[in-house]
Amino acid sequence: MRYHIVDTTTHTLRKGESVWILTLRRYKVPVWLLRQYNPDLDFDHVKPGVQIVFPRVEAAVAMQSEPGTVADAS
């Protein structure tokens, strides 16, 4: 399955929140992609109040009539 980025969301980190849990459970984006959207952020030393940009990712719909797309066989 292919995915594409449709938008971004800025999240202000609150006390007790984990960047990793937000990334994997709430926003459901891979860590490598989160790092690309926040290149200046040191993920090992984030503190409450830091703003983090999360890309919004959706599954791409492949249509057989479009050249260059592949239909999902499942």
Contacts in CASP RR format, 6 or more apart in sequence:
PFRMAT RR
TARGET T0000
AUTHOR 0000-0000-0000
METHOD contacts of the structure
MODEL  1
MRYHIVDTTTHTLRKGESVWILTLRRYKVPVWLLRQYNPDLDFDHVKPGV
QIVFPRVEAAVAMQSEPGTVADAS
1 59 0 8 1.000
1 60 0 8 1.000
1 72 0 8 1.000
2 59 0 8 1.000
2 60 0 8 1.000
2 62 0 8 1.000
3 57 0 8 1.000
3 58 0 8 1.000
3 59 0 8 1.000
3 60 0 8 1.000
4 57 0 8 1.000
4 58 0 8 1.000
4 60 0 8 1.000
5 55 0 8 1.000
5 56 0 8 1.000
5 57 0 8 1.000
6 56 0 8 1.000
6 57 0 8 1.000
6 58 0 8 1.000
7 55 0 8 1.000
7 56 0 8 1.000
8 37 0 8 1.000
8 53 0 8 1.000
8 54 0 8 1.000
8 55 0 8 1.000
8 56 0 8 1.000
9 27 0 8 1.000
9 53 0 8 1.000
9 54 0 8 1.000
9 56 0 8 1.000
10 51 0 8 1.000
10 52 0 8 1.000
10 53 0 8 1.000
10 54 0 8 1.000
11 22 0 8 1.000
11 27 0 8 1.000
11 51 0 8 1.000
11 52 0 8 1.000
11 53 0 8 1.000
11 54 0 8 1.000
12 49 0 8 1.000
12 50 0 8 1.000
12 51 0 8 1.000
12 52 0 8 1.000
13 19 0 8 1.000
13 46 0 8 1.000
13 47 0 8 1.000
13 48 0 8 1.000
13 49 0 8 1.000
13 50 0 8 1.000
13 51 0 8 1.000
13 52 0 8 1.000
14 48 0 8 1.000
14 49 0 8 1.000
15 48 0 8 1.000
16 48 0 8 1.000
17 48 0 8 1.000
19 34 0 8 1.000
19 43 0 8 1.000
19 46 0 8 1.000
19 52 0 8 1.000
20 31 0 8 1.000
22 52 0 8 1.000
22 54 0 8 1.000
23 29 0 8 1.000
23 30 0 8 1.000
23 31 0 8 1.000
23 34 0 8 1.000
23 54 0 8 1.000
24 31 0 8 1.000
27 34 0 8 1.000
27 54 0 8 1.000
27 56 0 8 1.000
28 57 0 8 1.000
29 54 0 8 1.000
29 55 0 8 1.000
29 57 0 8 1.000
33 55 0 8 1.000
33 57 0 8 1.000
34 52 0 8 1.000
34 54 0 8 1.000
34 55 0 8 1.000
35 43 0 8 1.000
37 53 0 8 1.000
37 54 0 8 1.000
37 55 0 8 1.000
38 52 0 8 1.000
38 53 0 8 1.000
41 50 0 8 1.000
41 52 0 8 1.000
46 52 0 8 1.000
62 69 0 8 1.000
62 70 0 8 1.000
62 71 0 8 1.000
62 72 0 8 1.000
63 69 0 8 1.000
63 71 0 8 1.000
64 71 0 8 1.000
END
